[in-house]
């Protein structure tokens, strides 16, 4: 499977997608227009090992809701991601049995290496 969960209004997502050597064969899901489902989130958790790995602690709502001041459990991370798209750390790029989460240079480098190895 090759899929990208992203936000089409996010300049960072657009920049990262544009930096990929090819997006041929990728399915794109704008998480605002087509919210992530429980099944999709569970599958991503299986690839990453936790809901927390998929959760964005840089989201504006994270601070506004005071979530940074409380201890969140895995079930909380899951619930918040399902309740509001902004809590999904994006983009999430799935290639085969790996999910690459977020926009750090290290993550993007890993995506590019994986894509190069597939060619």
LUMZAMAR-257571 format. One record per residue (C-alpha): residue number from 0; x, y, z; chain. Coordinates in Angstrom, 3 decimals. Example, Ala and Ser with C-alpha at 12.3 -4.5 7.8 and 13.67 -1.06 7.14 Angstrom:
# LUMZAMAR-257571
   resi         c1         c2         c3   chain
      0     12.300     -4.500      7.800       A
      1     13.670     -1.060      7.140       A
This chain:
# LUMZAMAR-257571
   resi         c1         c2         c3   chain
      0      0.000      0.000      0.000       A
      1      1.168      3.502     -0.794       A
      2     -0.849      6.254      0.821       A
      3     -0.396      9.793      2.055       A
      4     -2.582     11.276      4.781       A
      5     -2.237     15.023      4.523       A
      6     -3.982     18.369      4.714       A
      7     -4.330     20.047      1.322       A
      8     -4.232     23.508      2.916       A
      9     -0.960     22.764      4.727       A
     10      2.028     24.362      3.000       A
     11      4.419     21.952      4.720       A
     12      2.478     18.931      3.442       A
     13      2.443     20.390     -0.072       A
     14      6.189     21.087      0.050       A
     15      6.988     17.556      1.227       A
     16      4.750     15.916     -1.369       A
     17      6.339     18.057     -4.078       A
     18      9.810     16.974     -2.884       A
     19      9.047     13.289     -3.454       A
     20     10.629     11.868     -6.609       A
     21      7.273     10.484     -7.707       A
     22      3.787     10.227     -6.260       A
     23      2.673      7.720     -8.869       A
     24      0.846      4.847     -7.225       A
     25      0.073      6.805     -4.065       A
     26     -3.455      7.259     -2.780       A
     27     -4.003     10.672     -1.202       A
     28     -6.409     11.350      1.656       A
     29     -7.077     14.916      2.734       A
     30     -7.874     14.331      6.401       A
     31    -10.055     17.420      6.662       A
     32    -12.271     16.476      3.730       A
     33    -12.169     12.732      4.418       A
     34    -11.528     12.223      8.160       A
     35     -9.419      9.298      9.209       A
     36    -11.489      6.281     10.244       A
     37    -11.062      4.092     13.302       A
     38     -9.854      1.252     11.071       A
     39     -7.297      3.470      9.320       A
     40     -6.032      4.849     12.616       A
     41     -5.736      1.359     14.103       A
     42     -3.785      0.220     11.037       A
     43     -1.424      3.192     11.385       A
     44     -0.981      2.413     15.080       A
     45     -0.031     -1.142     14.123       A
     46      2.667      0.256     11.809       A
     47      4.011      2.861     14.249       A
     48      3.538      1.066     17.562       A
     49      1.382      3.674     19.286       A
     50     -1.250      6.349     18.861       A
     51      1.085      8.793     20.562       A
     52      3.531      8.435     17.648       A
     53      0.732      9.693     15.372       A
     54     -0.306     12.554     17.649       A
     55      0.791     16.138     17.038       A
     56      1.793     17.919     20.209       A
     57      2.404     21.034     18.135       A
     58     -1.274     21.401     17.253       A
     59     -2.764     24.696     18.357       A
     60     -5.665     22.877     20.043       A
     61     -3.206     20.849     22.126       A
     62     -2.202     23.987     24.005       A
     63     -5.632     25.652     23.881       A
     64     -7.287     22.623     25.479       A
     65     -4.591     22.408     28.164       A
     66     -3.645     18.890     27.070       A
     67      0.041     19.619     27.561       A
     68     -0.613     19.918     31.286       A
     69     -2.163     16.471     31.728       A
     70     -0.952     12.912     31.314       A
     71     -2.602     11.406     28.238       A
     72     -3.125      7.672     27.782       A
     73     -3.044      5.839     24.450       A
     74     -6.846      5.863     24.393       A
     75     -6.786      9.655     24.771       A
     76     -4.409     10.082     21.828       A
     77     -6.684      7.888     19.703       A
     78     -9.833      9.740     20.733       A
     79     -8.383     13.199     20.061       A
     80     -7.035     12.186     16.626       A
     81    -10.463     10.844     15.688       A
     82    -12.249     13.919     17.061       A
     83    -10.196     16.522     15.196       A
     84     -7.906     16.184     12.188       A
     85     -5.437     18.730     13.563       A
     86     -4.205     16.181     16.117       A
     87     -2.805     13.846     13.441       A
     88      0.883     14.542     12.989       A
     89      1.160     15.035      9.265       A
     90      1.870     14.079      6.680       A
     91      1.673     10.348      7.281       A
     92      3.247      8.508      4.374       A
     93      2.621      4.778      4.183       A
     94      4.840      2.694      1.954       A
     95      4.249     -1.020      2.244       A
     96      4.625     -2.053      5.864       A
     97      6.123      1.242      7.048       A
     98      4.512      4.501      8.118       A
     99      6.537      7.699      8.166       A
    100      4.976     10.305     10.437       A
    101      5.550     14.036     10.503       A
    102      7.638     16.552      8.669       A
    103     11.046     16.436     10.306       A
    104     14.027     16.300      7.922       A
    105     14.962     12.903      9.387       A
    106     11.527     11.440      8.566       A
    107     11.572     12.847      5.029       A
    108     15.072     11.438      4.517       A
    109     13.771      8.006      5.562       A
    110     10.880      8.292      3.078       A
    111     13.263      9.200      0.261       A
    112     15.584      6.283      1.136       A
    113     12.655      3.845      1.170       A
    114     11.421      5.130     -2.195       A
    115     14.934      4.868     -3.682       A
    116     15.262      1.277     -2.440       A
    117     12.005      0.339     -4.151       A
    118     13.194      1.438     -7.577       A
